[in-house]
Structure formats: structure tokens, C-alpha cells
Amino acid sequence: MTEELKRTIILENYQNPKNRGLISDDSYDLVNTNSKSCIDQIELQIKIENNIVKDIRFDGEACAICTSSTSIMINSLIGKNINDALNIIDNFENMINEKEYDEDVLKEAIVYSDISKQPNRKNCALLTWRGVKDLLERRNENE
């Protein structure tokens, strides 16, 4: 993937993020994420039915990297079972942290493969992924 295409995907997901806006529905779990080092503060609503991520919604204030990463994460995880979603998240974390990862699992999230060159942006890219991971791991433990 070219650098220009990566920038285009990031910008598109920042300007037109998937599922922005929270809804009033008690069937969703709520996850609050916020960064200790910048303005990123995102609330996530996650709906899981029969071990499948049915929907993820978000709202809050965040930079372009965090917002676009959240949108790409949503596209990546909806429709996946909890174990597959956790596998995608683990691969994303490994990529961001310059560890071994499966590029094929990440699909569009591969646009962040060079974010490690900007260490101060790694947390922006990872923030909401970690929030969803925590929730999914808790759900997995309780099942």
C-alpha cells in the first residue's frame, strides 16, 4: 500500500468516521477511553449478541489519528466473533508495537504500519482498540 493511499484512507476515516454518535440503548456496553497525554477522550458503545460483535458506536473528542483508527477498528470488528475480534486487536497492537503480526488479518488497519516512527502517536492509534479489547476479554471470561 502506498503512503498516499494510507493517507487517503486515514483522512477519509477521520472526515467521515463509521458509526459516530451514541444512541440510547441498554443492550450496548459502554467503555470510556481517555489519553493521559493528549485530548483523546472517546466513549464507545459495543453491542454483543451470541458472541458476535453486532455494533460499535463512538463519540468524543480526539485527534485525526485516534478518530480514524476508531473508525477503521469499527469496520474491522463488526460481525466478528469475540475470539476473531481479539485476534485482530492483538495483531493491530503487535503492528503498532513493532512486533510480529499477520498483515492479512488487519486489512485496512494496515494503514498504521508506520505509526511507530512517531512514538507519540502510538497511543492515539491504540486507545480505543485497547478499550474494546478490555471489554471483550471480560466478556470472554464471563462466558
C-alpha positions as CSV (number, residue, x, y, z in Angstrom):
1,M,0.0,0.0,0.0
2,T,1.4,3.4,-1.0
3,E,1.9,6.2,1.5
4,E,-0.6,8.3,-0.5
5,L,-3.2,5.6,-0.3
6,K,-2.6,5.2,3.5
7,R,-3.0,9.0,4.0
8,T,-6.2,9.0,1.9
9,I,-7.7,6.1,4.0
10,I,-6.8,7.8,7.3
11,L,-8.2,11.2,6.1
12,E,-11.4,9.6,4.8
13,N,-12.0,7.8,8.1
14,Y,-11.3,11.0,10.1
15,Q,-13.6,13.2,8.0
16,N,-16.4,10.5,7.7
17,P,-16.0,8.2,10.6
18,K,-18.0,5.0,10.8
19,N,-20.8,4.9,13.4
20,R,-20.1,8.3,15.1
21,G,-22.7,9.2,17.6
22,L,-24.0,7.3,20.6
23,I,-27.5,6.0,20.9
24,S,-29.9,5.3,23.8
25,D,-30.0,1.5,24.0
26,D,-29.4,-0.5,27.1
27,S,-28.3,-3.5,25.1
28,Y,-24.9,-1.8,24.5
29,D,-21.9,-2.0,26.9
30,L,-20.3,1.4,27.5
31,V,-16.5,1.8,27.5
32,N,-14.8,5.1,28.3
33,T,-11.3,5.7,26.9
34,N,-9.1,8.7,27.5
35,S,-5.5,9.5,27.0
36,K,-3.2,10.8,29.7
37,S,-1.0,12.5,27.2
38,C,-3.4,14.4,24.8
39,I,-7.0,15.4,24.3
40,D,-8.3,12.0,23.1
41,Q,-11.4,11.0,25.0
42,I,-13.7,8.6,23.3
43,E,-16.8,6.8,24.6
44,L,-17.6,3.5,22.9
45,Q,-20.9,1.6,22.8
46,I,-20.5,-2.1,22.0
47,K,-23.3,-4.5,21.3
48,I,-22.5,-8.2,21.5
49,E,-25.1,-10.9,20.8
50,N,-24.4,-14.6,20.8
51,N,-20.7,-14.0,21.0
52,I,-20.7,-11.7,17.9
53,V,-19.8,-8.0,17.8
54,K,-23.0,-6.7,16.3
55,D,-22.3,-3.0,16.5
56,I,-19.8,-0.4,17.8
57,R,-20.6,3.3,18.1
58,F,-18.5,6.1,19.4
59,D,-18.3,9.8,20.3
60,G,-16.0,12.2,21.9
61,E,-13.1,14.5,21.2
62,A,-10.0,13.1,19.6
63,C,-7.2,13.8,17.1
64,A,-7.3,12.7,13.5
65,I,-5.2,9.5,14.2
66,C,-7.5,8.4,17.1
67,T,-10.7,9.2,15.3
68,S,-9.7,7.5,12.0
69,S,-8.2,4.5,13.9
70,T,-11.5,4.1,15.8
71,S,-13.5,4.2,12.5
72,I,-11.2,1.6,11.0
73,M,-11.4,-0.6,14.1
74,I,-15.2,-0.5,13.9
75,N,-15.1,-1.6,10.3
76,S,-12.7,-4.4,11.2
77,L,-14.6,-5.8,14.2
78,I,-18.3,-5.6,13.4
79,G,-19.6,-9.1,12.5
80,K,-16.7,-10.9,14.1
81,N,-17.0,-13.3,17.0
82,I,-15.2,-12.3,20.2
83,N,-12.1,-14.6,19.6
84,D,-11.7,-13.3,16.0
85,A,-12.1,-9.7,17.1
86,L,-9.4,-10.2,19.9
87,N,-7.1,-11.8,17.3
88,I,-7.5,-8.7,15.0
89,I,-6.8,-6.4,18.0
90,D,-3.8,-8.4,19.1
91,N,-2.3,-8.2,15.6
92,F,-3.0,-4.4,15.5
93,E,-1.2,-3.9,18.8
94,N,1.7,-6.0,17.7
95,M,2.0,-4.0,14.5
96,I,1.9,-0.7,16.4
97,N,4.5,-2.0,18.8
98,E,6.7,-3.3,16.1
99,K,6.2,-7.0,16.9
100,E,5.4,-9.8,14.6
101,Y,1.8,-9.6,13.1
102,D,-0.3,-11.1,10.4
103,E,-0.9,-8.4,7.8
104,D,-3.8,-10.3,6.2
105,V,-5.8,-10.1,9.4
106,L,-5.6,-6.3,9.6
107,K,-6.9,-5.4,6.2
108,E,-7.5,-1.6,6.2
109,A,-5.9,-1.2,9.6
110,I,-2.5,-1.8,7.9
111,V,-2.5,2.0,7.2
112,Y,-1.0,2.5,10.6
113,S,2.0,0.2,9.9
114,D,4.4,3.2,10.1
115,I,3.0,4.9,13.2
116,S,5.8,3.5,15.3
117,K,8.0,6.1,13.6
118,Q,6.0,8.7,15.6
119,P,6.1,7.2,19.1
120,N,3.9,10.0,20.5
121,R,1.1,8.9,18.1
122,K,1.1,5.2,19.0
123,N,-1.3,5.8,21.9
124,C,-3.6,7.8,19.7
125,A,-3.9,4.8,17.3
126,L,-4.3,2.2,20.1
127,L,-6.6,4.0,22.6
128,T,-10.0,2.7,21.5
129,W,-8.6,-0.7,20.4
130,R,-7.4,-1.3,24.0
131,G,-10.8,-0.2,25.4
132,V,-12.6,-2.7,23.2
133,K,-10.1,-5.4,24.0
134,D,-10.6,-5.0,27.7
135,L,-14.4,-5.3,27.3
136,L,-14.1,-8.4,25.0
137,E,-11.7,-10.1,27.4
138,R,-14.0,-9.5,30.3
139,R,-17.0,-10.9,28.3
140,N,-14.9,-13.9,27.2
141,E,-14.0,-14.6,30.9
142,N,-17.7,-14.5,31.9
143,E,-18.9,-16.9,29.2
